[in-house]
Amino acid sequence: MTASRFAWRLVAVASTLALAGACADTNNFVNENPPPVGAVVGAGGSVGSYGYGASNPQGGAGGGEPPPPMCADEFKQCPHTFTIPDNGEMTVELRGNFAPDGWDVGADFTTDGTEWSVTVDTIPWDTQVEYKLIIDGVWQPDPTNPNQVDDGFGGFNSLLAPLTCPDDFTCAPPLLGDFDWRDAVLYFVFVDRFFDGNPGNNGSPVPGVAPPANYQGGDFVGVTQKLQEGYFTDLGINALWITVPFENTNSAGAGIGGDTNNYSAYHGYWPTDLNSVESRFGTQQELQDLIDEAHSRDIKVIVDYAMNHVHIESQVYQQNPGWFWPLNDNGKYCVCGADCAWDGADGRKCWFTDYLPDFNFNVQAARDYSVGNAIQWIKDLGIDGYRLDAVKHIEDSWLLDLRSRVKSEIETETQQHFYMVGETFTGDKGVIASYVDPNTKLDGQFDFPMRNAIVNSVLIRNAPMTDLENFLAGNDGYYGSGIMSTFVGNHDVPRPIHFALDTPLWADAWADGKERAWQNQPGLPSGTSAFERLATSFTILYTLPGVPLVYYGDEIGLPGAGDPDNRRFMQWSGYSAGQTLLRDHLSVLAQIRADHPALRRGTRSTLSVNADTLAYRMSTNGDEVVVLLNRGDSAQSVANIPNQAWVDALDGSNHNGGSVNVPARGSRILVSP
């Protein structure tokens, strides 16, 4: 690794803070861009040098009592006291989505002999809260609250109606820095499969590995070239996620994948040297050039970091076997899915395969080494965030240590929030939420349950749009202050274009597509219907809070079955009409999202829904957008649209509210003219 990259970042930070001090105003602070942590806000809302209650040598309102708190609604928190009668219970505990870890870390009731009660001061503003009580060890709904919703496991959660508290709210601390990650549109660049900018670093194919699972030549120089050509800017992308960049094994037939075929480590997940970059991707300087080029274009860069394991050839394993869980666990062959389970305690110590030793982060030295390595790469490269792989397979202490060191060693220097998004491949929202806490763990995770709901209702169409609405109603605000990443495609599932066919290739949203990964691979769909459905699914992602993800090639409906077929080399020319339609739709969506804070920060309310259509309104201070979706194969009239003049930001057409016609497999995004 090279010397720290902090020096160049501090110059930019100093300029940013100076501008913030000169130019911030109340409207910016309240609605869009809270000042950096550490900056203070005077009574007029501008960033200055005097704290609440401090003496202001210039006179005015700087001294005396602190002014009322100022923050946007999304940062407001209300107190609420939960009560039930005391009927002789021994213990009562509250669990729910009132906090990022509220399903796992509860709040204990106390009793006065007549009534059990607990006060929670951090109920999110104007957000429906789901909760349960654990009474004498038994999970159950609140017996005093008749408002309930299906918990997805054959039981019910209690519902607390959205609260507002104009007189006694508090403000959750805003994220640090001048970039709000709720404004991000993220693009996953799979480096080896994206663009070959330097054939000189390709090397020879790994022996014994067929081309689909071998290196194919993409590199850092290729990504930099596409940055320079404006490819990402034209798509409205302002954040890149790049493949794990570490040196990986280059052994012949490095490992068997999730089938009987040999694979190379082209994906980056079999590291042998955590201190060097993958030579087939380029040099560390070329990686640095990529990051610098992105930053020059106001594009953030997050790096995929695989902390769960290394390849068995790695020196860190060879020299420190005691830092890893044993493959032979008291007679159990502890490979995930073999003698050890994928989940629970086994899931944190099982090896993905017998050539990927699994770190035991209960060992302090192992945790210190791994977290220190992650910190050093941030310092060396000046990156803006991590995508953290396989979060549920590691000990929580690793995340807690990393966030603590990021706050003390990185953010104090850069004055920018370092975004960390995790991958927990599950449909269990409670498990996903347990890792989401921007203050101590992750900012967010990839929203697999949302992907499942969108694929089922919009692409496969085996569930009505009412099911999608029910899901969204329970998902709105579920992760508290977390900033989730929403998606329909990634490198572990078949390409979404095949779910969107008139006759879907798979009828199960969780299908892995492996049966067509090596033979009978699907081709590019003809016509435009599949591309229209996929475009509509992206409309949902771009019109809801979170960080929408575009997996490379999904902007053109790149075909592909399961791994490795879902990782074909990027197509750069010869687009069909459907591909062009989809790519252009994403570019327009990104601009609409950038123009309307309601889509990035707003509160969602349902206007109408039936089997084929859904309409919802996104609202925030001074901005309102109405989103209409039609998954049907004919035009549909969508009712209950507010009666006023509207313009469809997608095609420029004018509408008057009431009932609005939406094209087949299409969407409208209505804004005030």
DAUR-V110974 format. One record per pair of residues at least 24 apart in sequence whose ideal C-beta (glycine too) atoms are under 6 Angstrom apart, sorted by sequence separation. I is the first residue (numbers start at 1). J is the second residue. D is the distance in Angstrom with one decimal. If there is no record, write none. Layout:
i->{I:I}
j->{J:J}
d->{D:D}
//
This chain:
i->{43:92:94:192:194:197:244:325:327:419:498:501:612:637:638:646:647:86:98:132:193:197:243:244:246:247:427:557:598:613:21:192:196:247:531:597:598:599:635:636:647:20:130:131:191:195:502:556:596:598:86:194:197:246:374:555:635:645:86:247:501:596:635:86:248:371:375:500:634:98:129:195:247:367:371:391:555:608:633:83:84:97:245:378:392:608:630:96:97:245:324:325:361:362:385:391:497:500:607:83:96:128:189:361:385:386:387:388:389:454:500:628:96:127:324:325:524:81:82:126:324:361:450:451:523:630:95:269:361:403:447:451:497:522:81:126:403:444:496:629:271:272:444:446:447:460:522:30:79:80:123:317:323:400:443:444:459:521:628:31:92:93:270:272:444:459:30:79:245:272:399:627:80:92:312:323:436:438:208:391:455:460:517:521:626:77:78:91:207:208:312:348:516:517:89:90:347:433:436:625:89:309:531:535:542:309:513:514:517:538:76:215:309:488:513:528:187:213:214:512:528:531:535:185:189:191:215:531:542:73:185:191:185:186:187:188:189:190:209:456:528:184:208:240:455:184:186:209:486:543:452:592:206:84:244:486:497:220:221:238:239:240:241:242:243:490:219:220:244:249:484:485:486:487:489:219:307:249:421:485:495:215:221:224:489:495:220:224:227:220:223:227:494:494:224:305:220:495:494:192:459:491:203:592:458:201:458:303:201:305:301:302:308:301:302:304:305:306:454:300:302:543:78:302:308:308:454:78:191:291:78:76:77:536:77:75:75:75:274:71:255:69:476:539:536:533:532:469:37:34:36:469:466:465:469:241:464:465:16:458:176:181:177:177:176:175:1:182:181:172:103:103:104:101:100:101:100:127:213:236:212:235:124:216:236:236:124:194:186:190:184:185:186:187:188:189:188:9:193:1:4:5:193:194:5:2:1:36:100:97:99:100:13:9:185:6:183:182:182:74:31}
j->{67:116:118:216:218:221:268:349:351:443:522:525:636:661:662:670:671:111:123:157:218:222:268:269:271:272:452:582:623:638:47:218:222:273:557:623:624:625:661:662:673:47:157:158:218:222:529:583:623:625:114:222:225:274:402:583:663:673:115:276:530:625:664:116:278:401:405:530:664:129:160:226:278:398:402:422:586:639:664:115:116:129:277:410:424:640:662:129:130:278:357:358:394:395:418:424:530:533:640:117:130:162:223:395:419:420:421:422:423:488:534:662:131:162:359:360:559:117:118:162:360:397:486:487:559:666:132:306:398:440:484:488:534:559:119:164:441:482:534:667:310:311:483:485:486:499:561:70:119:120:163:357:363:440:483:484:499:561:668:72:133:134:311:313:485:500:72:121:287:314:441:669:123:135:355:366:479:481:252:435:499:504:561:565:670:122:123:136:252:253:357:393:561:562:135:136:393:479:482:671:136:356:578:582:589:357:561:562:565:586:125:264:358:537:562:577:237:263:264:562:578:581:585:236:240:242:266:582:593:125:237:243:238:239:240:241:242:243:262:509:581:238:262:294:509:239:241:264:541:599:509:649:264:144:304:546:557:281:282:299:300:301:302:303:304:551:281:282:306:311:546:547:548:549:551:282:370:313:485:549:559:280:286:289:554:560:286:290:293:287:290:294:561:562:293:374:290:566:566:266:533:567:280:669:536:280:537:383:282:386:383:384:390:384:385:387:388:389:537:384:386:627:163:387:393:394:540:165:281:381:169:169:170:629:172:171:172:174:373:171:355:171:604:667:667:665:665:606:176:174:176:609:609:609:614:387:611:614:178:631:411:419:416:417:417:417:275:483:483:481:430:433:434:434:436:437:437:477:564:587:564:587:477:569:590:591:480:552:547:552:547:548:549:550:551:552:552:382:567:376:379:381:569:570:382:380:380:415:480:478:480:482:415:414:590:413:600:600:601:601:621}
d->{4.9:4.8:5.5:5.8:4.4:3.3:3.2:3.9:5.8:5.3:5.4:5.9:5.9:5.5:5.4:3.9:5.8:4.8:5.4:5.7:5.3:3.4:4.5:6.0:4.2:5.7:5.9:5.4:4.1:5.0:5.0:4.4:5.4:4.0:5.2:5.3:6.0:5.9:5.6:5.5:4.7:5.2:4.1:5.4:5.2:3.3:5.7:5.3:5.6:4.9:5.6:5.9:4.8:5.4:5.9:5.0:5.4:5.4:5.7:4.4:5.0:5.2:5.6:5.4:5.7:4.8:5.3:4.2:5.2:5.1:4.1:5.6:5.4:5.7:5.1:3.9:5.0:5.2:5.4:5.4:5.1:6.0:5.0:5.4:4.8:4.2:4.0:5.9:5.4:6.0:4.3:4.8:5.8:5.9:5.8:4.9:5.5:3.9:4.8:4.5:5.6:5.4:5.5:4.2:3.5:5.1:5.5:4.7:5.6:5.8:4.8:4.9:2.8:5.6:5.9:4.8:5.1:5.6:5.4:4.6:5.8:5.9:5.5:5.7:5.8:5.6:5.3:5.2:4.5:5.5:4.7:5.6:5.7:5.3:4.5:5.4:5.9:4.5:5.7:5.1:5.3:5.0:4.4:5.0:5.0:5.3:5.8:5.9:6.0:5.8:5.4:4.8:5.4:5.9:5.0:4.1:4.0:5.6:4.3:5.9:6.0:4.2:4.3:5.0:6.0:4.4:5.5:4.6:5.8:4.6:4.6:5.7:4.9:5.4:4.6:3.5:5.0:5.9:5.0:5.4:5.3:4.8:5.0:5.1:4.1:4.5:4.7:5.9:4.1:3.8:5.9:5.9:3.7:4.1:5.5:5.2:5.6:5.6:3.8:5.6:5.6:4.3:3.5:5.3:4.1:5.9:4.0:4.0:4.6:5.9:3.6:5.6:5.0:5.0:3.3:6.0:4.4:4.2:5.0:4.8:4.3:5.4:4.3:5.8:5.5:5.9:4.7:4.5:4.9:5.2:5.5:4.3:5.7:4.6:5.6:4.6:5.1:5.8:4.8:5.1:5.8:5.9:5.1:6.0:4.0:4.3:5.7:4.9:4.8:5.0:4.7:4.7:4.1:5.3:4.4:4.4:4.0:5.5:5.8:5.5:4.2:5.1:5.1:5.9:5.6:5.0:5.0:3.9:5.1:4.6:4.6:4.3:5.5:3.9:4.3:4.8:5.5:5.3:5.3:5.2:5.7:5.4:5.6:5.7:4.4:4.2:4.3:4.7:4.7:5.0:5.3:5.8:5.3:5.6:5.1:5.8:4.8:5.4:5.7:4.4:5.6:5.9:5.5:5.6:5.8:5.9:4.8:5.2:5.7:4.7:5.3:6.0:4.5:5.6:3.6:4.8:5.7:4.5:5.2:4.0:6.0:4.6:4.4:5.5:4.9:5.5:5.8:3.9:5.3:5.7:5.5:4.4:5.0:6.0:5.6:5.0:4.7:5.9:5.1:3.8:5.1:4.8:5.5:4.1:5.0:5.1:3.8:5.9:4.8:3.6:5.7:4.5:5.4:5.7:5.6:5.2:4.1:4.6:4.8:4.9:5.6:4.8:3.7:4.7:4.2:4.2:5.9:5.7:5.1:5.7:4.5:5.9:4.4:5.8:4.5:5.6:4.2:3.6:4.8:5.8:4.6:5.6:5.7:5.4:2.2:5.9:5.9:5.9:5.1:5.3:4.6:5.6:4.8:4.9:4.9:5.7:5.8:5.5:5.3:5.7:4.5:6.0:5.1:5.1:3.5:5.4:4.5:5.6:4.5:5.0:5.9:5.6:4.6:5.2:5.5:5.0:5.7:5.0:5.9:5.5:5.0}
//
